[in-house]
Amino acid sequence: MSDQKKKEEKAKRLAEQLRANLARRKSQARARRAGEGDARRDGIKAAKAEDKK
């Protein structure tokens, strides 16, 4: 396999990983805005609503 072909495949793999990471982070941000906790066991806890007086 040529060096150019290897570089193109690596760039394609990295682009796919970047898109997957971005989608995951956007999903996490949406969940935080909605007040839901992370689905992962080690994730963040849901934000608690503050009592208004």
PDB file of N, H, CA, C and O in Angstrom:
ATOM      1  N   MET A   1       0.850  -1.170   0.000  1.00  0.00           N
ATOM      2  CA  MET A   1       0.000   0.000   0.000  1.00  0.00           C
ATOM      3  C   MET A   1       0.898   1.236   0.000  1.00  0.00           C
ATOM      4  O   MET A   1       1.910   1.287   0.698  1.00  0.00           O
ATOM      5  N   SER A   2       0.508   2.217  -0.789  1.00  0.00           N
ATOM      6  H   SER A   2      -0.314   2.176  -1.356  1.00  0.00           H
ATOM      7  CA  SER A   2       1.337   3.413  -0.888  1.00  0.00           C
ATOM      8  C   SER A   2       1.148   4.312   0.327  1.00  0.00           C
ATOM      9  O   SER A   2       0.151   4.228   1.044  1.00  0.00           O
ATOM     10  N   ASP A   3       2.142   5.176   0.530  1.00  0.00           N
ATOM     11  H   ASP A   3       2.951   5.243  -0.053  1.00  0.00           H
ATOM     12  CA  ASP A   3       2.073   6.103   1.659  1.00  0.00           C
ATOM     13  C   ASP A   3       0.868   7.034   1.537  1.00  0.00           C
ATOM     14  O   ASP A   3       0.223   7.359   2.534  1.00  0.00           O
ATOM     15  N   GLN A   4       0.571   7.456   0.325  1.00  0.00           N
ATOM     16  H   GLN A   4       1.095   7.192  -0.485  1.00  0.00           H
ATOM     17  CA  GLN A   4      -0.561   8.352   0.101  1.00  0.00           C
ATOM     18  C   GLN A   4      -1.869   7.660   0.473  1.00  0.00           C
ATOM     19  O   GLN A   4      -2.737   8.270   1.098  1.00  0.00           O
ATOM     20  N   LYS A   5      -2.012   6.409   0.100  1.00  0.00           N
ATOM     21  H   LYS A   5      -1.307   5.914  -0.407  1.00  0.00           H
ATOM     22  CA  LYS A   5      -3.220   5.634   0.404  1.00  0.00           C
ATOM     23  C   LYS A   5      -3.369   5.463   1.917  1.00  0.00           C
ATOM     24  O   LYS A   5      -4.472   5.587   2.449  1.00  0.00           O
ATOM     25  N   LYS A   6      -2.252   5.176   2.618  1.00  0.00           N
ATOM     26  H   LYS A   6      -1.356   5.075   2.186  1.00  0.00           H
ATOM     27  CA  LYS A   6      -2.279   5.029   4.068  1.00  0.00           C
ATOM     28  C   LYS A   6      -2.710   6.327   4.739  1.00  0.00           C
ATOM     29  O   LYS A   6      -3.505   6.313   5.679  1.00  0.00           O
ATOM     30  N   LYS A   7      -2.180   7.454   4.249  1.00  0.00           N
ATOM     31  H   LYS A   7      -1.535   7.465   3.486  1.00  0.00           H
ATOM     32  CA  LYS A   7      -2.530   8.749   4.819  1.00  0.00           C
ATOM     33  C   LYS A   7      -4.012   9.054   4.618  1.00  0.00           C
ATOM     34  O   LYS A   7      -4.665   9.583   5.518  1.00  0.00           O
ATOM     35  N   GLU A   8      -4.543   8.725   3.450  1.00  0.00           N
ATOM     36  H   GLU A   8      -4.013   8.295   2.719  1.00  0.00           H
ATOM     37  CA  GLU A   8      -5.955   8.966   3.158  1.00  0.00           C
ATOM     38  C   GLU A   8      -6.843   8.117   4.060  1.00  0.00           C
ATOM     39  O   GLU A   8      -7.854   8.603   4.566  1.00  0.00           O
ATOM     40  N   GLU A   9      -6.475   6.850   4.266  1.00  0.00           N
ATOM     41  H   GLU A   9      -5.653   6.455   3.855  1.00  0.00           H
ATOM     42  CA  GLU A   9      -7.257   5.968   5.137  1.00  0.00           C
ATOM     43  C   GLU A   9      -7.211   6.445   6.583  1.00  0.00           C
ATOM     44  O   GLU A   9      -8.218   6.398   7.289  1.00  0.00           O
ATOM     45  N   LYS A  10      -6.041   6.905   7.021  1.00  0.00           N
ATOM     46  H   LYS A  10      -5.223   6.943   6.446  1.00  0.00           H
ATOM     47  CA  LYS A  10      -5.914   7.409   8.386  1.00  0.00           C
ATOM     48  C   LYS A  10      -6.773   8.657   8.567  1.00  0.00           C
ATOM     49  O   LYS A  10      -7.464   8.796   9.576  1.00  0.00           O
ATOM     50  N   ALA A  11      -6.731   9.552   7.604  1.00  0.00           N
ATOM     51  H   ALA A  11      -6.170   9.439   6.784  1.00  0.00           H
ATOM     52  CA  ALA A  11      -7.532  10.773   7.680  1.00  0.00           C
ATOM     53  C   ALA A  11      -9.020  10.434   7.715  1.00  0.00           C
ATOM     54  O   ALA A  11      -9.786  11.072   8.437  1.00  0.00           O
ATOM     55  N   LYS A  12      -9.426   9.444   6.946  1.00  0.00           N
ATOM     56  H   LYS A  12      -8.803   8.926   6.359  1.00  0.00           H
ATOM     57  CA  LYS A  12     -10.831   9.024   6.928  1.00  0.00           C
ATOM     58  C   LYS A  12     -11.240   8.452   8.288  1.00  0.00           C
ATOM     59  O   LYS A  12     -12.309   8.778   8.804  1.00  0.00           O
ATOM     60  N   ARG A  13     -10.383   7.592   8.873  1.00  0.00           N
ATOM     61  H   ARG A  13      -9.514   7.327   8.454  1.00  0.00           H
ATOM     62  CA  ARG A  13     -10.658   7.020  10.200  1.00  0.00           C
ATOM     63  C   ARG A  13     -10.761   8.109  11.255  1.00  0.00           C
ATOM     64  O   ARG A  13     -11.670   8.089  12.084  1.00  0.00           O
ATOM     65  N   LEU A  14      -9.835   9.057  11.228  1.00  0.00           N
ATOM     66  H   LEU A  14      -9.097   9.073  10.554  1.00  0.00           H
ATOM     67  CA  LEU A  14      -9.842  10.140  12.209  1.00  0.00           C
ATOM     68  C   LEU A  14     -11.082  11.015  12.056  1.00  0.00           C
ATOM     69  O   LEU A  14     -11.650  11.458  13.055  1.00  0.00           O
ATOM     70  N   ALA A  15     -11.507  11.269  10.831  1.00  0.00           N
ATOM     71  H   ALA A  15     -11.045  10.909  10.020  1.00  0.00           H
ATOM     72  CA  ALA A  15     -12.710  12.064  10.599  1.00  0.00           C
ATOM     73  C   ALA A  15     -13.940  11.350  11.143  1.00  0.00           C
ATOM     74  O   ALA A  15     -14.817  11.991  11.724  1.00  0.00           O
ATOM     75  N   GLU A  16     -14.020  10.035  10.965  1.00  0.00           N
ATOM     76  H   GLU A  16     -13.308   9.515  10.493  1.00  0.00           H
ATOM     77  CA  GLU A  16     -15.143   9.264  11.486  1.00  0.00           C
ATOM     78  C   GLU A  16     -15.161   9.302  13.013  1.00  0.00           C
ATOM     79  O   GLU A  16     -16.220   9.455  13.621  1.00  0.00           O
ATOM     80  N   GLN A  17     -13.993   9.164  13.629  1.00  0.00           N
ATOM     81  H   GLN A  17     -13.132   9.040  13.135  1.00  0.00           H
ATOM     82  CA  GLN A  17     -13.898   9.206  15.086  1.00  0.00           C
ATOM     83  C   GLN A  17     -14.286  10.589  15.613  1.00  0.00           C
ATOM     84  O   GLN A  17     -14.950  10.701  16.644  1.00  0.00           O
ATOM     85  N   LEU A  18     -13.873  11.627  14.910  1.00  0.00           N
ATOM     86  H   LEU A  18     -13.334  11.536  14.073  1.00  0.00           H
ATOM     87  CA  LEU A  18     -14.201  12.985  15.310  1.00  0.00           C
ATOM     88  C   LEU A  18     -15.705  13.225  15.247  1.00  0.00           C
ATOM     89  O   LEU A  18     -16.275  13.835  16.151  1.00  0.00           O
ATOM     90  N   ARG A  19     -16.348  12.749  14.184  1.00  0.00           N
ATOM     91  H   ARG A  19     -15.884  12.254  13.449  1.00  0.00           H
ATOM     92  CA  ARG A  19     -17.803  12.900  14.065  1.00  0.00           C
ATOM     93  C   ARG A  19     -18.527  12.147  15.181  1.00  0.00           C
ATOM     94  O   ARG A  19     -19.493  12.659  15.746  1.00  0.00           O
ATOM     95  N   ALA A  20     -18.070  10.942  15.500  1.00  0.00           N
ATOM     96  H   ALA A  20     -17.285  10.526  15.041  1.00  0.00           H
ATOM     97  CA  ALA A  20     -18.691  10.155  16.567  1.00  0.00           C
ATOM     98  C   ALA A  20     -18.515  10.856  17.916  1.00  0.00           C
ATOM     99  O   ALA A  20     -19.449  10.895  18.717  1.00  0.00           O
ATOM    100  N   ASN A  21     -17.340  11.403  18.168  1.00  0.00           N
ATOM    101  H   ASN A  21     -16.582  11.371  17.516  1.00  0.00           H
ATOM    102  CA  ASN A  21     -17.072  12.118  19.413  1.00  0.00           C
ATOM    103  C   ASN A  21     -17.950  13.366  19.509  1.00  0.00           C
ATOM    104  O   ASN A  21     -18.503  13.657  20.569  1.00  0.00           O
ATOM    105  N   LEU A  22     -18.076  14.096  18.414  1.00  0.00           N
ATOM    106  H   LEU A  22     -17.627  13.860  17.552  1.00  0.00           H
ATOM    107  CA  LEU A  22     -18.907  15.291  18.405  1.00  0.00           C
ATOM    108  C   LEU A  22     -20.366  14.938  18.687  1.00  0.00           C
ATOM    109  O   LEU A  22     -21.030  15.630  19.459  1.00  0.00           O
ATOM    110  N   ALA A  23     -20.864  13.882  18.076  1.00  0.00           N
ATOM    111  H   ALA A  23     -20.325  13.320  17.449  1.00  0.00           H
ATOM    112  CA  ALA A  23     -22.252  13.455  18.302  1.00  0.00           C
ATOM    113  C   ALA A  23     -22.464  13.073  19.762  1.00  0.00           C
ATOM    114  O   ALA A  23     -23.491  13.409  20.350  1.00  0.00           O
ATOM    115  N   ARG A  24     -21.497  12.372  20.347  1.00  0.00           N
ATOM    116  H   ARG A  24     -20.662  12.099  19.869  1.00  0.00           H
ATOM    117  CA  ARG A  24     -21.592  11.965  21.755  1.00  0.00           C
ATOM    118  C   ARG A  24     -21.596  13.194  22.668  1.00  0.00           C
ATOM    119  O   ARG A  24     -22.386  13.264  23.610  1.00  0.00           O
ATOM    120  N   ARG A  25     -20.734  14.144  22.399  1.00  0.00           N
ATOM    121  H   ARG A  25     -20.092  14.088  21.634  1.00  0.00           H
ATOM    122  CA  ARG A  25     -20.661  15.349  23.231  1.00  0.00           C
ATOM    123  C   ARG A  25     -21.924  16.196  23.093  1.00  0.00           C
ATOM    124  O   ARG A  25     -22.386  16.777  24.075  1.00  0.00           O
ATOM    125  N   LYS A  26     -22.484  16.274  21.893  1.00  0.00           N
ATOM    126  H   LYS A  26     -22.108  15.802  21.095  1.00  0.00           H
ATOM    127  CA  LYS A  26     -23.720  17.023  21.694  1.00  0.00           C
ATOM    128  C   LYS A  26     -24.862  16.363  22.456  1.00  0.00           C
ATOM    129  O   LYS A  26     -25.700  17.047  23.044  1.00  0.00           O
ATOM    130  N   SER A  27     -24.894  15.047  22.445  1.00  0.00           N
ATOM    131  H   SER A  27     -24.214  14.491  21.967  1.00  0.00           H
ATOM    132  CA  SER A  27     -25.923  14.310  23.170  1.00  0.00           C
ATOM    133  C   SER A  27     -25.798  14.557  24.669  1.00  0.00           C
ATOM    134  O   SER A  27     -26.804  14.751  25.351  1.00  0.00           O
ATOM    135  N   GLN A  28     -24.581  14.552  25.182  1.00  0.00           N
ATOM    136  H   GLN A  28     -23.764  14.395  24.628  1.00  0.00           H
ATOM    137  CA  GLN A  28     -24.351  14.820  26.597  1.00  0.00           C
ATOM    138  C   GLN A  28     -24.789  16.236  26.957  1.00  0.00           C
ATOM    139  O   GLN A  28     -25.393  16.450  28.007  1.00  0.00           O
ATOM    140  N   ALA A  29     -24.488  17.204  26.090  1.00  0.00           N
ATOM    141  H   ALA A  29     -23.997  17.030  25.237  1.00  0.00           H
ATOM    142  CA  ALA A  29     -24.868  18.593  26.353  1.00  0.00           C
ATOM    143  C   ALA A  29     -26.384  18.733  26.372  1.00  0.00           C
ATOM    144  O   ALA A  29     -26.929  19.447  27.213  1.00  0.00           O
ATOM    145  N   ARG A  30     -27.070  18.057  25.453  1.00  0.00           N
ATOM    146  H   ARG A  30     -26.627  17.477  24.770  1.00  0.00           H
ATOM    147  CA  ARG A  30     -28.531  18.101  25.428  1.00  0.00           C
ATOM    148  C   ARG A  30     -29.108  17.510  26.707  1.00  0.00           C
ATOM    149  O   ARG A  30     -30.064  18.048  27.265  1.00  0.00           O
ATOM    150  N   ALA A  31     -28.534  16.408  27.172  1.00  0.00           N
ATOM    151  H   ALA A  31     -27.757  15.971  26.718  1.00  0.00           H
ATOM    152  CA  ALA A  31     -29.013  15.766  28.392  1.00  0.00           C
ATOM    153  C   ALA A  31     -28.807  16.685  29.590  1.00  0.00           C
ATOM    154  O   ALA A  31     -29.668  16.751  30.468  1.00  0.00           O
ATOM    155  N   ARG A  32     -27.702  17.384  29.642  1.00  0.00           N
ATOM    156  H   ARG A  32     -27.003  17.331  28.929  1.00  0.00           H
ATOM    157  CA  ARG A  32     -27.448  18.303  30.758  1.00  0.00           C
ATOM    158  C   ARG A  32     -28.441  19.454  30.742  1.00  0.00           C
ATOM    159  O   ARG A  32     -28.938  19.857  31.794  1.00  0.00           O
ATOM    160  N   ARG A  33     -28.736  19.988  29.562  1.00  0.00           N
ATOM    161  H   ARG A  33     -28.332  19.661  28.708  1.00  0.00           H
ATOM    162  CA  ARG A  33     -29.703  21.087  29.464  1.00  0.00           C
ATOM    163  C   ARG A  33     -31.093  20.624  29.888  1.00  0.00           C
ATOM    164  O   ARG A  33     -31.865  21.395  30.459  1.00  0.00           O
ATOM    165  N   ALA A  34     -31.407  19.362  29.605  1.00  0.00           N
ATOM    166  H   ALA A  34     -30.780  18.736  29.142  1.00  0.00           H
ATOM    167  CA  ALA A  34     -32.723  18.820  29.946  1.00  0.00           C
ATOM    168  C   ALA A  34     -32.785  18.416  31.417  1.00  0.00           C
ATOM    169  O   ALA A  34     -33.859  18.072  31.910  1.00  0.00           O
ATOM    170  N   GLY A  35     -31.663  18.451  32.123  1.00  0.00           N
ATOM    171  H   GLY A  35     -30.791  18.731  31.722  1.00  0.00           H
ATOM    172  CA  GLY A  35     -31.635  18.113  33.540  1.00  0.00           C
ATOM    173  C   GLY A  35     -31.545  16.625  33.789  1.00  0.00           C
ATOM    174  O   GLY A  35     -31.791  16.176  34.909  1.00  0.00           O
ATOM    175  N   GLU A  36     -31.200  15.849  32.781  1.00  0.00           N
ATOM    176  H   GLU A  36     -31.000  16.213  31.872  1.00  0.00           H
ATOM    177  CA  GLU A  36     -31.054  14.410  32.950  1.00  0.00           C
ATOM    178  C   GLU A  36     -29.597  14.086  33.264  1.00  0.00           C
ATOM    179  O   GLU A  36     -28.696  14.809  32.839  1.00  0.00           O
ATOM    180  N   GLY A  37     -29.363  13.016  33.996  1.00  0.00           N
ATOM    181  H   GLY A  37     -30.095  12.429  34.341  1.00  0.00           H
ATOM    182  CA  GLY A  37     -28.005  12.565  34.278  1.00  0.00           C
ATOM    183  C   GLY A  37     -27.435  11.832  33.079  1.00  0.00           C
ATOM    184  O   GLY A  37     -28.171  11.454  32.168  1.00  0.00           O
ATOM    185  N   ASP A  38     -26.154  11.636  33.077  1.00  0.00           N
ATOM    186  H   ASP A  38     -25.556  11.943  33.817  1.00  0.00           H
ATOM    187  CA  ASP A  38     -25.489  10.844  32.049  1.00  0.00           C
ATOM    188  C   ASP A  38     -25.955   9.397  32.125  1.00  0.00           C
ATOM    189  O   ASP A  38     -26.271   8.915  33.213  1.00  0.00           O
ATOM    190  N   ALA A  39     -26.006   8.698  31.006  1.00  0.00           N
ATOM    191  H   ALA A  39     -25.749   9.090  30.122  1.00  0.00           H
ATOM    192  CA  ALA A  39     -26.433   7.300  30.989  1.00  0.00           C
ATOM    193  C   ALA A  39     -25.352   6.383  31.566  1.00  0.00           C
ATOM    194  O   ALA A  39     -25.648   5.275  32.013  1.00  0.00           O
ATOM    195  N   ARG A  40     -24.105   6.846  31.555  1.00  0.00           N
ATOM    196  H   ARG A  40     -23.864   7.746  31.192  1.00  0.00           H
ATOM    197  CA  ARG A  40     -23.016   6.032  32.072  1.00  0.00           C
ATOM    198  C   ARG A  40     -23.061   5.978  33.589  1.00  0.00           C
ATOM    199  O   ARG A  40     -23.481   6.935  34.241  1.00  0.00           O
ATOM    200  N   ARG A  41     -22.628   4.860  34.146  1.00  0.00           N
ATOM    201  H   ARG A  41     -22.287   4.083  33.616  1.00  0.00           H
ATOM    202  CA  ARG A  41     -22.592   4.721  35.608  1.00  0.00           C
ATOM    203  C   ARG A  41     -21.639   5.725  36.237  1.00  0.00           C
ATOM    204  O   ARG A  41     -21.907   6.235  37.325  1.00  0.00           O
ATOM    205  N   ASP A  42     -20.531   6.014  35.566  1.00  0.00           N
ATOM    206  H   ASP A  42     -20.313   5.600  34.683  1.00  0.00           H
ATOM    207  CA  ASP A  42     -19.542   6.925  36.130  1.00  0.00           C
ATOM    208  C   ASP A  42     -19.748   8.356  35.655  1.00  0.00           C
ATOM    209  O   ASP A  42     -18.892   9.210  35.887  1.00  0.00           O
ATOM    210  N   GLY A  43     -20.870   8.635  34.993  1.00  0.00           N
ATOM    211  H   GLY A  43     -21.565   7.942  34.804  1.00  0.00           H
ATOM    212  CA  GLY A  43     -21.140   9.963  34.454  1.00  0.00           C
ATOM    213  C   GLY A  43     -21.542  10.956  35.531  1.00  0.00           C
ATOM    214  O   GLY A  43     -21.573  10.636  36.719  1.00  0.00           O
ATOM    215  N   ILE A  44     -21.848  12.164  35.090  1.00  0.00           N
ATOM    216  H   ILE A  44     -21.823  12.424  34.125  1.00  0.00           H
ATOM    217  CA  ILE A  44     -22.235  13.207  36.038  1.00  0.00           C
ATOM    218  C   ILE A  44     -23.659  12.978  36.530  1.00  0.00           C
ATOM    219  O   ILE A  44     -24.458  12.325  35.859  1.00  0.00           O
ATOM    220  N   LYS A  45     -23.962  13.505  37.675  1.00  0.00           N
ATOM    221  H   LYS A  45     -23.312  14.035  38.220  1.00  0.00           H
ATOM    222  CA  LYS A  45     -25.304  13.417  38.235  1.00  0.00           C
ATOM    223  C   LYS A  45     -26.170  14.518  37.633  1.00  0.00           C
ATOM    224  O   LYS A  45     -25.654  15.515  37.129  1.00  0.00           O
ATOM    225  N   ALA A  46     -27.448  14.341  37.686  1.00  0.00           N
ATOM    226  H   ALA A  46     -27.868  13.531  38.095  1.00  0.00           H
ATOM    227  CA  ALA A  46     -28.368  15.348  37.176  1.00  0.00           C
ATOM    228  C   ALA A  46     -28.306  16.586  38.066  1.00  0.00           C
ATOM    229  O   ALA A  46     -28.136  16.476  39.281  1.00  0.00           O
ATOM    230  N   ALA A  47     -28.442  17.755  37.463  1.00  0.00           N
ATOM    231  H   ALA A  47     -28.580  17.844  36.477  1.00  0.00           H
ATOM    232  CA  ALA A  47     -28.435  18.993  38.217  1.00  0.00           C
ATOM    233  C   ALA A  47     -29.726  19.087  39.022  1.00  0.00           C
ATOM    234  O   ALA A  47     -30.795  18.708  38.543  1.00  0.00           O
ATOM    235  N   LYS A  48     -29.620  19.592  40.243  1.00  0.00           N
ATOM    236  H   LYS A  48     -28.752  19.900  40.632  1.00  0.00           H
ATOM    237  CA  LYS A  48     -30.792  19.744  41.088  1.00  0.00           C
ATOM    238  C   LYS A  48     -31.362  21.144  40.893  1.00  0.00           C
ATOM    239  O   LYS A  48     -30.616  22.118  40.796  1.00  0.00           O
ATOM    240  N   ALA A  49     -32.669  21.239  40.836  1.00  0.00           N
ATOM    241  H   ALA A  49     -33.276  20.448  40.915  1.00  0.00           H
ATOM    242  CA  ALA A  49     -33.303  22.546  40.718  1.00  0.00           C
ATOM    243  C   ALA A  49     -33.183  23.277  42.043  1.00  0.00           C
ATOM    244  O   ALA A  49     -33.379  22.683  43.104  1.00  0.00           O
ATOM    245  N   GLU A  50     -32.868  24.547  41.990  1.00  0.00           N
ATOM    246  H   GLU A  50     -32.709  25.030  41.129  1.00  0.00           H
ATOM    247  CA  GLU A  50     -32.747  25.340  43.205  1.00  0.00           C
ATOM    248  C   GLU A  50     -34.131  25.803  43.637  1.00  0.00           C
ATOM    249  O   GLU A  50     -34.962  26.167  42.805  1.00  0.00           O
ATOM    250  N   ASP A  51     -34.369  25.786  44.935  1.00  0.00           N
ATOM    251  H   ASP A  51     -33.694  25.491  45.610  1.00  0.00           H
ATOM    252  CA  ASP A  51     -35.645  26.266  45.463  1.00  0.00           C
ATOM    253  C   ASP A  51     -35.707  27.777  45.353  1.00  0.00           C
ATOM    254  O   ASP A  51     -34.784  28.480  45.765  1.00  0.00           O
ATOM    255  N   LYS A  52     -36.804  28.271  44.794  1.00  0.00           N
ATOM    256  H   LYS A  52     -37.553  27.700  44.459  1.00  0.00           H
ATOM    257  CA  LYS A  52     -36.983  29.727  44.694  1.00  0.00           C
ATOM    258  C   LYS A  52     -37.782  30.192  45.898  1.00  0.00           C
ATOM    259  O   LYS A  52     -38.804  29.597  46.239  1.00  0.00           O
ATOM    260  N   LYS A  53     -37.326  31.237  46.532  1.00  0.00           N
ATOM    261  H   LYS A  53     -36.496  31.721  46.255  1.00  0.00           H
ATOM    262  CA  LYS A  53     -38.011  31.760  47.728  1.00  0.00           C
ATOM    263  C   LYS A  53     -38.658  33.075  47.431  1.00  0.00           C
ATOM    264  O   LYS A  53     -39.281  33.670  48.310  1.00  0.00           O
TER     265      LYS A  53
END
